[in-house]
Amino acid sequence: MKKICTLLATFLLVASISRAQLRVGLIAGGHQSKVIEDNDLPNWDEIKNFYSGRTGVHFGVIADIRLGKKSNFYFQPGIVYHNKGRKFSAVYDTTTSDVFQVNANEFVNYLDMPLNLVYKFRLGGNVKFVIGAGPYVSFFYTGKLKTETVSKTLDYEAVENNDPPVGEGEGQYSVMDYGVNGLAGFELGKVMLTANYSQGLKDFYKSDLYKGSFRHQVLGVTLGVFIDGNKRRHPKDRDGDLVFDNVDKCPDVAGAKKLNGCPDTDGDGITDSDDACPGLAGTESDKGCPADKDKDGIVDKEDNCPTITGTKANNGCPPPDSDKDGVIDVDDKCPKVPGLARYSGCPIPDTDGDGLNDEDDNCPTVKGTAKLKGCPEPVKKEIIEKVNYAAKRVQFDKGNAKLLTSSHKVLDEVVKVLKQDPSLQLSIEGHTSNDGIREANMKLSRDRANSVKSYLILKGISADRLTAKGFGPDRMLNAGTTEAEKAKNRRVELKLSNQ
């Protein structure tokens, strides 16, 4: 909000001192907003039909600045409060789903700052046709997220969030958005009626469940009323220096006419506001200060090294560089050892301690060999095949994440492999078919992956060597239309690495 207020204040200041013809307009209107989403979900073509637009309002203030006395072009910046977002409504088949109906609202509100260039063409009398376009910057203001769920047993549940998370991380709404907008319509004297369109060019939201693009699109109608800002005023001279305020660059301080009303205390022909040494006569090349041969901002009579650029803290001399590596000691993290500027004065690091510095190491965070350019030896094919075979034999109780006893012996073989080579890491991935509710499948796949992880930890494998993830139905091996195909999609994959 501080940024917005600063920009608005700057805009009003510039407008108030501008010679251009200025009007301020109060605007309001209605619109239909929607979210243009594109993602990698396999069933998105079906899901997107459940989304619809949000009907909302917008209101705010714009400036109407004519770009020249006879120009037909106008600059119209402004600040507009805008409702945006979308709705979701779906009814499910209760023979295959525990949910009967879901209704959700994703209502988000913004402060938009359009910067439009508008062309006005007179049709006759006071009627003008107006058309324009330009970029806009948008700042997140408030939001309201609400989801209503009715189960097949007609149980009702409502979840509401009136303070959605804001930021640039997953599951958050971006603080700033931007895009382009356009308008077309008519102006009758001080009244304007236009149709408006805007399209976001930035993803305003980052999902924590899947990869996707989310952009706002708005189509609406706006009614505006202008207030003339051009009233004749008599010239003023606040500082009494006989230079009127409208041409006086220093209207509150008496000055000389030849310097556009600004003072020059030292009489060197440079106004005090532009004079780095207003009490000492100097030259324009030295910004009003006495001679400074090395241009380091310290006049020669106070400079211990007048021909070498230095700093004020060192009385005009350059700061010390003990190891002569070109990085001064105050910025050098290794002041006694020559290094490189890009490493803050330190030598090139060897993060993994394998004898190859990071710039020559293809795997700088994992110990490796010079033969493989710093990377470790690849996992042997027979070990990978052994673990893959074990993964295919891991089984769970139907519909939950409890390991069957028969799976213990299978996973014990994996434990042996991991204990034989402590450098190996294991990624455990849970997958499901596309039957049932997606959220339930995602949870089941995560729970099953974590069940395998917990068993391996119980058998003495360190947790920091294991990762467990659930992908639900997002990475199916086939179309999943037959029971045989669905069975193949319900699986756990075990992936070895030594990094």
C-alpha positions as CSV (number, residue, x, y, z in Angstrom):
1,M,0.0,0.0,0.0
2,K,2.9,2.4,0.7
3,K,4.1,1.9,-2.9
4,I,0.6,2.6,-4.2
5,C,0.2,5.8,-2.2
6,T,3.7,7.0,-3.3
7,L,2.8,6.5,-6.9
8,L,-0.6,8.2,-6.5
9,A,1.0,11.2,-4.7
10,T,3.7,11.5,-7.5
11,F,1.0,11.3,-10.2
12,L,-1.1,14.1,-8.5
13,L,2.0,16.2,-8.0
14,V,3.1,16.0,-11.6
15,A,-0.5,16.6,-12.7
16,S,-0.8,19.7,-10.5
17,I,2.3,21.4,-12.0
18,S,1.8,20.3,-15.6
19,R,0.9,22.8,-18.2
20,A,-1.2,20.1,-20.0
21,Q,-4.9,20.3,-19.9
22,L,-6.1,18.1,-17.0
23,R,-9.4,16.6,-15.8
24,V,-9.9,14.2,-13.0
25,G,-12.6,11.5,-13.6
26,L,-14.6,9.4,-11.1
27,I,-15.4,6.0,-12.6
28,A,-17.5,3.0,-11.7
29,G,-19.0,0.0,-13.5
30,G,-19.7,-3.6,-13.7
31,H,-17.9,-6.5,-15.3
32,Q,-17.5,-10.2,-15.8
33,S,-14.1,-11.7,-14.7
34,K,-12.7,-15.1,-15.3
35,V,-9.4,-17.0,-14.8
36,I,-7.6,-18.3,-17.9
37,E,-5.9,-21.5,-16.6
38,D,-3.7,-23.9,-18.3
39,N,-2.2,-26.9,-16.6
40,D,-0.9,-30.5,-17.0
41,L,-3.8,-32.3,-15.4
42,P,-4.8,-35.3,-17.5
43,N,-8.5,-34.7,-17.1
44,W,-8.4,-30.8,-17.3
45,D,-10.6,-30.7,-20.4
46,E,-13.5,-32.1,-18.2
47,I,-12.7,-30.2,-15.0
48,K,-12.5,-26.7,-16.7
49,N,-16.2,-26.9,-17.7
50,F,-17.1,-26.7,-14.0
51,Y,-15.6,-23.2,-13.8
52,S,-17.5,-20.0,-14.5
53,G,-16.8,-16.3,-14.3
54,R,-17.4,-13.9,-11.4
55,T,-19.7,-10.9,-11.8
56,G,-18.2,-7.9,-10.0
57,V,-17.8,-4.1,-9.8
58,H,-15.0,-1.7,-10.2
59,F,-14.6,2.0,-9.2
60,G,-11.9,4.5,-8.8
61,V,-10.3,7.7,-10.2
62,I,-8.5,8.5,-13.5
63,A,-6.7,11.6,-14.9
64,D,-7.4,12.8,-18.4
65,I,-4.3,14.7,-19.5
66,R,-4.3,16.2,-23.0
67,L,-0.9,15.8,-24.8
68,G,-0.8,19.2,-26.4
69,K,-3.3,22.0,-26.8
70,K,-4.7,20.7,-30.1
71,S,-3.8,17.0,-29.8
72,N,-6.5,14.3,-30.0
73,F,-4.3,12.0,-27.8
74,Y,-4.7,11.9,-24.0
75,F,-2.9,10.1,-21.3
76,Q,-5.2,8.4,-18.7
77,P,-3.5,7.0,-15.7
78,G,-5.6,6.0,-12.7
79,I,-6.3,3.8,-9.7
80,V,-9.3,1.4,-9.8
81,Y,-10.6,-1.0,-7.2
82,H,-11.4,-4.3,-9.1
83,N,-13.3,-7.5,-8.2
84,K,-11.7,-10.5,-9.9
85,G,-11.8,-14.3,-9.7
86,R,-14.1,-17.2,-10.6
87,K,-16.6,-19.8,-9.4
88,F,-16.6,-23.6,-9.4
89,S,-19.7,-25.9,-9.4
90,A,-19.8,-29.6,-9.9
91,V,-22.2,-32.5,-9.3
92,Y,-20.7,-36.0,-9.1
93,D,-22.0,-39.5,-9.7
94,T,-22.5,-40.9,-6.2
95,T,-22.2,-44.5,-7.4
96,T,-18.5,-43.9,-7.9
97,S,-17.9,-40.9,-5.6
98,D,-18.5,-40.1,-1.9
99,V,-19.2,-36.5,-2.9
100,F,-22.5,-35.4,-4.4
101,Q,-21.9,-31.7,-5.0
102,V,-19.1,-29.1,-4.7
103,N,-19.5,-25.3,-5.0
104,A,-16.5,-23.0,-4.6
105,N,-15.8,-19.3,-4.9
106,E,-12.3,-17.8,-5.6
107,F,-13.0,-14.1,-5.1
108,V,-9.9,-11.8,-5.1
109,N,-9.9,-8.0,-5.2
110,Y,-7.1,-5.7,-6.6
111,L,-6.1,-2.1,-6.9
112,D,-5.4,-1.7,-10.6
113,M,-3.2,1.1,-12.0
114,P,-4.0,1.5,-15.8
115,L,-1.7,3.7,-17.9
116,N,-3.7,4.2,-21.1
117,L,-3.1,6.2,-24.2
118,V,-6.5,7.4,-25.5
119,Y,-7.5,8.8,-28.9
120,K,-10.6,11.0,-29.0
121,F,-12.5,11.8,-32.3
122,R,-15.3,14.3,-32.3
123,L,-18.5,13.0,-33.9
124,G,-20.5,16.2,-33.6
125,G,-21.3,18.7,-30.9
126,N,-20.0,17.5,-27.5
127,V,-20.0,13.8,-28.6
128,K,-16.7,12.1,-29.0
129,F,-15.7,8.6,-29.9
130,V,-12.9,7.4,-27.6
131,I,-10.6,4.4,-28.0
132,G,-7.4,3.5,-26.1
133,A,-5.1,0.9,-24.6
134,G,-2.1,0.4,-22.4
135,P,-0.5,-1.6,-19.7
136,Y,-1.7,-1.9,-16.1
137,V,-0.1,-2.8,-12.8
138,S,-2.3,-4.5,-10.2
139,F,-1.8,-5.0,-6.4
140,F,-3.5,-7.7,-4.4
141,Y,-5.9,-6.1,-1.9
142,T,-8.3,-8.7,-0.3
143,G,-9.5,-12.2,-1.0
144,K,-12.3,-14.6,0.0
145,L,-12.1,-18.3,-0.7
146,K,-15.1,-20.5,0.1
147,T,-15.8,-24.2,-0.6
148,E,-19.1,-25.9,0.1
149,T,-19.3,-29.7,-0.1
150,V,-22.3,-32.0,0.0
151,S,-21.6,-35.7,0.5
152,K,-23.7,-38.5,-1.0
153,T,-25.2,-38.9,2.4
154,L,-26.2,-35.2,2.2
155,D,-23.8,-34.1,4.9
156,Y,-22.9,-30.4,4.3
157,E,-19.4,-28.9,5.0
158,A,-18.2,-25.3,4.3
159,V,-14.6,-24.1,4.4
160,E,-14.0,-20.4,4.2
161,N,-10.7,-18.4,4.1
162,N,-11.0,-14.6,4.3
163,D,-7.2,-14.0,4.5
164,P,-5.6,-16.1,1.7
165,P,-1.8,-16.3,1.8
166,V,0.1,-13.7,-0.2
167,G,3.6,-14.1,-1.7
168,E,5.5,-15.7,-4.5
169,G,5.6,-19.3,-3.1
170,E,3.4,-22.3,-3.8
171,G,-0.2,-21.9,-2.6
172,Q,0.1,-18.1,-2.5
173,Y,-1.4,-15.2,-4.4
174,S,1.2,-12.8,-5.9
175,V,1.4,-9.3,-4.4
176,M,1.7,-7.7,-7.8
177,D,0.1,-8.6,-11.2
178,Y,0.3,-6.8,-14.6
179,G,-1.2,-7.0,-18.0
180,V,-2.7,-5.0,-20.8
181,N,-6.1,-3.4,-21.2
182,G,-8.2,-1.5,-23.7
183,L,-11.3,0.6,-23.9
184,A,-13.7,2.0,-26.5
185,G,-16.9,4.1,-26.2
186,F,-18.2,7.6,-26.2
187,E,-17.7,10.8,-24.3
188,L,-20.5,13.4,-23.9
189,G,-19.1,16.6,-22.3
190,K,-18.1,15.5,-18.8
191,V,-19.7,12.0,-19.0
192,M,-17.9,9.0,-20.5
193,L,-19.3,5.5,-21.2
194,T,-16.9,2.8,-22.4
195,A,-16.6,-1.0,-22.8
196,N,-13.4,-2.3,-21.2
197,Y,-11.2,-5.4,-21.6
198,S,-8.1,-6.5,-19.7
199,Q,-5.9,-9.5,-19.9
200,G,-3.3,-10.4,-17.3
201,L,0.2,-11.3,-18.5
202,K,1.6,-12.7,-15.2
203,D,0.5,-15.8,-13.2
204,F,-1.3,-14.3,-10.2
205,Y,-1.2,-17.6,-8.3
206,K,1.1,-20.6,-7.9
207,S,-0.6,-23.9,-7.1
208,D,0.9,-26.2,-4.5
209,L,-0.8,-29.3,-6.0
210,Y,0.1,-29.1,-9.7
211,K,1.9,-27.0,-12.3
212,G,-0.3,-24.5,-14.0
213,S,-0.8,-21.0,-15.4
214,F,-3.4,-18.6,-13.8
215,R,-4.2,-15.3,-15.4
216,H,-7.1,-12.8,-15.0
217,Q,-9.3,-11.7,-17.9
218,V,-12.0,-9.1,-17.4
219,L,-14.8,-7.7,-19.8
220,G,-17.0,-4.9,-18.5
221,V,-18.7,-1.5,-18.9
222,T,-17.5,1.8,-17.2
223,L,-19.4,5.1,-16.5
224,G,-17.2,8.1,-15.7
225,V,-17.8,11.7,-14.7
226,F,-15.0,14.3,-15.2
227,I,-14.1,17.3,-13.1
228,D,-12.3,20.0,-14.9
229,G,-8.9,20.9,-13.4
230,N,-8.0,23.8,-15.6
231,K,-8.9,27.1,-13.8
232,R,-7.2,30.4,-14.5
233,R,-4.9,31.6,-11.7
234,H,-3.0,34.8,-11.3
235,P,0.8,34.4,-11.3
236,K,2.3,34.1,-7.8
237,D,5.7,35.0,-6.5
238,R,5.9,33.4,-3.0
239,D,9.6,34.3,-2.4
240,G,9.4,37.9,-3.8
241,D,12.3,37.5,-6.2
242,L,10.3,38.9,-9.2
243,V,10.3,35.4,-10.8
244,F,6.8,34.0,-10.9
245,D,6.2,30.6,-9.3
246,N,5.1,29.0,-12.6
247,V,8.7,29.5,-14.0
248,D,10.6,29.7,-10.7
249,K,12.6,26.5,-10.1
250,C,13.0,27.6,-6.4
251,P,9.7,29.2,-5.6
252,D,10.2,29.3,-1.9
253,V,13.8,30.7,-1.9
254,A,14.7,34.1,-3.4
255,G,17.2,33.8,-6.2
256,A,18.5,35.4,-9.4
257,K,16.4,35.7,-12.6
258,K,19.2,34.4,-14.8
259,L,19.2,31.2,-12.6
260,N,15.4,30.8,-13.0
261,G,14.8,32.1,-9.5
262,C,17.3,29.9,-7.6
263,P,20.0,31.2,-5.2
264,D,23.8,31.0,-5.7
265,T,25.5,31.6,-2.4
266,D,29.1,31.3,-3.5
267,G,28.6,33.2,-6.8
268,D,30.1,30.6,-9.0
269,G,27.2,30.5,-11.4
270,I,25.9,27.2,-10.2
271,T,22.6,27.2,-8.2
272,D,22.9,26.0,-4.6
273,S,20.5,23.0,-5.4
274,D,23.0,21.8,-8.0
275,D,26.2,22.9,-6.2
276,A,27.9,20.1,-4.2
277,C,29.9,22.9,-2.4
278,P,27.4,25.8,-2.1
279,G,29.7,27.7,0.3
280,L,32.9,27.3,-1.9
281,A,33.3,28.7,-5.4
282,G,34.1,26.0,-7.9
283,T,33.7,24.9,-11.4
284,E,30.8,23.2,-13.3
285,S,33.0,20.2,-14.2
286,D,33.5,19.7,-10.4
287,K,29.8,20.2,-9.6
288,G,30.5,23.6,-8.0
289,C,33.4,22.4,-5.8
290,P,37.1,23.3,-6.0
291,A,39.5,21.3,-8.1
292,D,39.4,17.5,-7.7
293,K,41.9,15.9,-10.2
294,D,41.0,12.3,-9.5
295,K,37.2,13.0,-9.4
296,D,36.7,11.0,-6.2
297,G,34.6,13.7,-4.5
298,I,37.4,14.9,-2.2
299,V,38.9,18.3,-3.2
300,D,42.7,18.3,-3.8
301,K,43.6,20.3,-0.7
302,E,42.0,17.7,1.5
303,D,43.0,14.6,-0.6
304,N,46.1,12.7,0.6
305,C,46.2,11.0,-2.8
306,P,45.0,13.7,-5.2
307,T,45.9,11.8,-8.4
308,I,44.5,8.4,-7.4
309,T,40.8,7.8,-6.8
310,G,40.1,7.0,-3.2
311,T,37.4,7.2,-0.5
312,K,36.6,9.8,2.2
313,A,37.2,7.2,4.9
314,N,40.8,6.9,3.7
315,N,41.3,10.7,3.2
316,G,41.2,10.4,-0.6
317,C,43.4,7.3,-0.9
318,P,42.1,3.9,-2.1
319,P,41.1,1.4,0.6
320,P,43.7,-1.4,1.4
321,D,43.9,-4.7,-0.4
322,S,46.2,-6.9,1.7
323,D,46.3,-9.9,-0.7
324,K,46.4,-7.8,-3.9
325,D,43.6,-9.8,-5.5
326,G,41.6,-6.7,-6.5
327,V,39.0,-7.0,-3.7
328,I,39.5,-4.5,-1.0
329,D,39.8,-5.8,2.6
330,V,36.5,-4.5,3.8
331,D,34.7,-6.5,1.1
332,D,37.2,-9.5,1.1
333,K,36.0,-12.5,3.1
334,C,39.5,-14.0,2.7
335,P,41.7,-10.8,3.1
336,K,45.0,-12.8,3.6
337,V,44.5,-15.2,0.6
338,P,44.3,-14.1,-3.0
339,G,40.9,-15.0,-4.6
340,L,38.3,-13.9,-7.0
341,A,35.8,-11.0,-6.9
342,R,32.9,-13.4,-7.7
343,Y,33.7,-15.3,-4.6
344,S,34.0,-12.2,-2.4
345,G,37.8,-12.4,-2.5
346,C,38.1,-16.1,-1.7
347,P,39.6,-18.9,-3.9
348,I,37.2,-21.0,-5.9
349,P,35.5,-23.4,-3.4
350,D,35.3,-27.2,-3.3
351,T,32.0,-27.7,-1.6
352,D,32.0,-31.5,-1.6
353,G,35.7,-31.8,-0.8
354,D,36.5,-34.2,-3.6
355,G,39.6,-32.3,-4.9
356,L,37.8,-30.6,-7.8
357,N,36.8,-27.0,-7.4
358,D,33.1,-26.2,-8.0
359,E,33.7,-24.5,-11.4
360,D,35.2,-27.7,-12.8
361,D,32.9,-30.1,-10.8
362,N,29.8,-31.3,-12.7
363,C,28.4,-32.5,-9.3
364,P,29.7,-29.8,-6.9
365,T,27.7,-30.9,-3.8
366,V,28.4,-34.7,-4.1
367,K,31.8,-36.3,-3.8
368,G,33.0,-37.9,-7.0
369,T,36.0,-38.8,-9.1
370,A,38.1,-36.8,-11.4
371,K,37.4,-39.4,-14.1
372,L,33.7,-38.5,-14.0
373,K,34.4,-34.7,-13.6
374,G,33.5,-34.7,-9.9
375,C,30.4,-37.0,-10.1
376,P,30.0,-40.3,-8.4
377,E,30.1,-43.7,-10.1
378,P,26.6,-44.6,-11.5
379,V,24.6,-47.2,-9.6
380,K,25.1,-50.7,-11.1
381,K,22.5,-52.0,-13.5
382,E,22.0,-55.2,-11.6
383,I,21.3,-53.4,-8.3
384,I,18.7,-51.1,-10.0
385,E,17.0,-54.2,-11.5
386,K,17.0,-55.9,-8.1
387,V,15.3,-52.9,-6.4
388,N,12.8,-52.5,-9.3
389,Y,11.8,-56.1,-9.0
390,A,11.3,-55.7,-5.3
391,A,9.1,-52.6,-5.9
392,K,6.7,-54.6,-8.1
393,R,6.1,-57.0,-5.3
394,V,5.3,-54.4,-2.6
395,Q,1.6,-54.8,-1.6
396,F,-0.9,-53.1,0.8
397,D,-4.2,-53.7,2.3
398,K,-7.0,-52.8,-0.1
399,G,-7.9,-49.1,0.1
400,N,-5.3,-48.2,2.8
401,A,-1.6,-47.7,3.4
402,K,-0.9,-50.7,5.6
403,L,1.9,-53.0,4.2
404,L,1.0,-56.7,3.8
405,T,3.2,-59.0,5.8
406,S,4.4,-60.5,2.5
407,S,6.0,-57.2,1.6
408,H,8.3,-57.2,4.6
409,K,10.6,-59.9,3.1
410,V,10.6,-58.0,-0.2
411,L,11.6,-54.7,1.5
412,D,14.3,-56.6,3.5
413,E,16.1,-57.2,0.2
414,V,16.1,-53.5,-0.4
415,V,17.5,-52.9,3.1
416,K,20.4,-55.2,2.3
417,V,21.2,-53.2,-0.8
418,L,21.1,-49.9,1.0
419,K,23.3,-51.2,3.9
420,Q,25.9,-52.6,1.5
421,D,26.4,-49.2,-0.1
422,P,25.9,-46.3,2.4
423,S,26.3,-43.7,-0.5
424,L,23.0,-44.8,-2.1
425,Q,19.9,-42.7,-1.8
426,L,16.3,-44.0,-2.3
427,S,13.3,-42.1,-3.7
428,I,9.9,-43.8,-2.9
429,E,7.1,-42.8,-5.2
430,G,3.4,-43.8,-4.6
431,H,1.0,-43.9,-7.6
432,T,-2.7,-44.7,-8.0
433,S,-5.3,-45.2,-10.8
434,N,-7.7,-42.5,-11.7
435,D,-10.7,-44.1,-9.9
436,G,-12.4,-42.1,-7.2
437,I,-11.7,-38.6,-5.9
438,R,-8.4,-37.1,-6.8
439,E,-7.6,-35.7,-3.3
440,A,-8.2,-39.1,-1.8
441,N,-5.9,-40.7,-4.3
442,M,-3.2,-38.1,-3.7
443,K,-3.4,-38.8,0.1
444,L,-3.4,-42.6,-0.4
445,S,-0.3,-42.5,-2.6
446,R,1.6,-40.3,-0.1
447,D,0.6,-42.5,2.8
448,R,1.8,-45.7,1.0
449,A,5.1,-44.1,0.1
450,N,5.5,-43.0,3.7
451,S,4.6,-46.6,4.9
452,V,7.5,-48.0,2.9
453,K,9.8,-45.2,4.2
454,S,8.9,-45.9,7.8
455,Y,9.6,-49.7,7.4
456,L,13.0,-49.0,6.0
457,I,13.8,-46.6,8.8
458,L,12.6,-49.3,11.3
459,K,15.2,-51.6,9.7
460,G,18.1,-49.2,10.3
461,I,18.2,-47.1,7.2
462,S,18.8,-43.4,8.0
463,A,15.9,-41.1,7.2
464,D,18.1,-38.6,5.4
465,R,18.8,-41.2,2.7
466,L,15.1,-41.6,2.0
467,T,12.5,-39.4,0.3
468,A,8.8,-40.3,-0.1
469,K,6.3,-38.6,-2.5
470,G,2.8,-39.3,-3.6
471,F,1.7,-38.5,-7.2
472,G,-1.8,-40.0,-7.1
473,P,-3.2,-40.4,-10.7
474,D,-0.8,-37.8,-12.2
475,R,1.8,-40.3,-13.6
476,M,-0.2,-43.2,-14.9
477,L,1.5,-45.8,-17.1
478,N,-1.5,-46.2,-19.4
479,A,-5.0,-44.8,-20.1
480,G,-6.5,-46.6,-17.1
481,T,-9.7,-47.7,-18.9
482,T,-9.6,-51.4,-18.1
483,E,-9.2,-53.1,-14.8
484,A,-5.9,-54.6,-15.9
485,E,-4.6,-51.1,-16.8
486,K,-5.8,-49.7,-13.5
487,A,-4.1,-52.4,-11.6
488,K,-0.8,-51.5,-13.3
489,N,-1.2,-47.9,-12.3
490,R,-1.6,-48.8,-8.6
491,R,2.1,-49.2,-7.7
492,V,5.1,-48.1,-5.7
493,E,8.3,-47.2,-7.5
494,L,11.7,-47.3,-5.9
495,K,14.4,-45.2,-7.5
496,L,18.1,-45.4,-6.5
497,S,20.7,-42.7,-6.8
498,N,24.1,-42.0,-5.3
499,Q,23.8,-38.2,-5.2
